Amino acid sequence: MRLTRPTTLALAGLALTVGAVAAPTALAAPSAAPTAMGAAASATGADARTAAPLDSCDALLVDSAGVLSAEEARRVTEAARSFRSETAFEVRIRILTQQEAPSLESWMDAQEAACPTWLAADGGFRSNLVVLAFTTDSPTDTGETGLYYGAQMPSDMDQAWPRILADEINPAIRDGDWDRGITSGLTAVERAINPPSRSGQFAVVVAALVVVLVGLVGGGVAVGRRRRRRQLAERFAAATAKLDELTLPLDDQLQLLRRDTELLREAVADEEETRGVAPAERLLREGDRILHQRSELSIGRDRVLEDRDLAAVERAVSAWEELASSAATLMEKLTAEQRRLADLVGRLQTVRERARDVPRLAEKVAAAADAGERDGFVVTTERSVLDTVGERLAEIDRLAAERRLLSADERLTALVDDLTSAHKQLTRLRRRRAALTTLVGKLQEATAKVSDLAEEAAAALAELQTGYAPSLWTDAATFVSAGRERLASARERASAAESALAAGDLGTGERHAEAWRMDVRHARRVFTRVIKRLGRVRQLRDAVPRKHADVAARLDRLQTIVSTPDVNGSLRAKAATLTSELKALDIHAEQPDWITLNRQLTALRSRVDAAVREATRARAEAERRHREAYLRTRPRRTTGFSFSGGTSRFSGGTSRGARLRSSTGRHGGSVSRSSRGRRGGSARR
């Protein structure tokens, strides 16, 4: 399967760990400097002795042999990141001593066992993984270079990898230039994955430019940097253009808002000034901050994209983008605040005029009340607002005279709302009477049902008190008592509402009906709670013993796991503690608290499951160590042919060249596949 080149450069990557693996002290030996030798296919007389620890499995680069300087390691890591972005393949680069890996083939076997992230879900080699592995020279043997890859790699690589090792990587490493050898190898692999287009002169020119840039900066790093810089330039242009477009109207909006706040300050008394203009002042401060920050950013605006540090360019571009976003948000808030202030100032300027309209509205209310009385209704509630109109108007006039216009406007608005509501209620008396009649009928039905619930709740409480622990029914008794009180109150409210409805006093009837409804709702809720409590207890009475048996079975499994000698003693102690806690839970008590027992068993089961997972991991780790020990000591059998200096020769038995390992499915000097899906191979330098 051939992969397409991603359209965007993915900058997020796995953690960089350079020099994260140290050679074991017991096996440490000084490595010889790289020497110029012909490439020979790899075969060794011993298996790999050391696999990278788990915490280095996902590092792009691990140089445990220490052949790279800090700057070289940085360039190699950048090239690896660019490779990953351009190809969608994960890459791992490992530089080892021959003491750590006498054979790269065996080291790869051990590394797969140690690194789950190197494997696919089916246990085979990860399909989009590329591994470049090296061993340094020793006094007696030249080092190996290995290139391994998964099933997603194009099939052409099966013929190309020996040439890449012989022509691209090994010559530079024999010269001691590890940086160039590794980055050139990554570039060659990338060309195999994403071959350059041959259609059109433009494609040829672009391909030539890419090759030149790769040679200058050590691999595909330059391509990724150019793409990232171009994207940053596009973002920077968009952000600055947006902010430039917003700056002039933003400044105008701030000036208009300042004018409106001054108008409001002039209209109201000093003690009301802060309350009226506080929201506007917060927005003005925010606007001034944005304009100042834009001015500060503009000082170095022309030099932002000239910075060679792309991380610094990214930070500068992000600052411009955030400022543009803040300016756009502020513009919306300024518009809304201007509308609020304009409306407020307009209302304050008309307080006295609007107050003069109140008597006419009061007359309309009085006329509607008189009409309702003539129709046989009692309108005492609705008419009561007329009793306070004069007093409230006098207060509004006093506040306006003191220039406390915000308070005057609030009180005037409240008075007008009360009069309007009273007039509306008076003009809807017949519809209100029909609605109240319907509501009373529904409440009577609901009260009857709640009375039945009261009896059911009392029976549930009696069963809880006789058969279960007091902790289960103490609060239930309180609920039943409270429910009975609310039910009695509901019956009183019902009588009052029915009497008011019969007399035509709709205001009083509606008030009592609302209180009646609230009493019925509360009584229903507490009675239902007690009934559900009994149902829950009955359910747990049957479920808790089963849960207890389930936790016991999980503990048995835990005991089986921790009984193996490979599991440490702390896990055995934890298992013993959990067993003791389970035994302490008495599910056969005369009056058990099933709710508490269920909660305790749930918590205990979670802890047991966590202990089982921990013990399972510990046992798996022990099995992995045993497997690695076996891989280091098992007899080795190799056949195949050697690869040296771009030519091939066949050799029987074991050799120091590349060998066929059909059990792993990776290609060395030979080309073979297996269900494990690892391809590629290694060669001596």
Secondary structure, 3 states (H helix, E strand, C coil): CCCCCCCCCCCCCCCCCCCCCCCCHHHCCCCCCCCCCCCEEECCCCCCCCCCCHHHCCCCEEECCCCCCHHHHHHHHHHHHHHHHHHCCEEEEEEECCCCCCCHHHHHHHHHHHCHHHECCCCCECCCEEEEEEECCCCCCCCEEEEEECCCCCCCHHHHHHHHHHHHHHHHHHCCCHHHHHHHHHHHHHHHHCCCCCCCHHHHHHHHHHHHHHHHHCCCHHHHHHHHHHHHHHHHHHHHHHHHHHHHHHHHHHHHHHHHHHHHHHHCCHHHHHHHHHHHHHHHHHHHHHHHHHHHHHHCHHHHHHCCCHHHHHHHHHHHHHHHHHHHHHHHHHHHHHHHHHHHHHHHHCHHHHHCCHHHHHHHHHHHHHHHHHCCCCCHHHHHHHHHHHHHHHHHHHHHHCCCHHHHHHHHHHHHHHHHHHHHHHCCHHHHHHHHHHHHHHHHHHHHHHHHHHHHHHHHHHHHHHHCCHHHHHHHHHHHHHHHHHHHHHHHHHHHHHHHHHHCCHHHHHHHHHHHHHHHHHHHHHHHHHHHHHHHHHHHHHHHHHHHHHHHHHHHHHHHHHCCCCCCHHHHHHHHHHHHHHHHCCCCCCCCCHHHHHHHHHHHHHHHHHHHHHHHHHHHHHHHHHHHHHHHHCCCCCEEEEEECCEEEEECCCCCECCEECCCCECCCCCCCCCCCCEEEEEEC
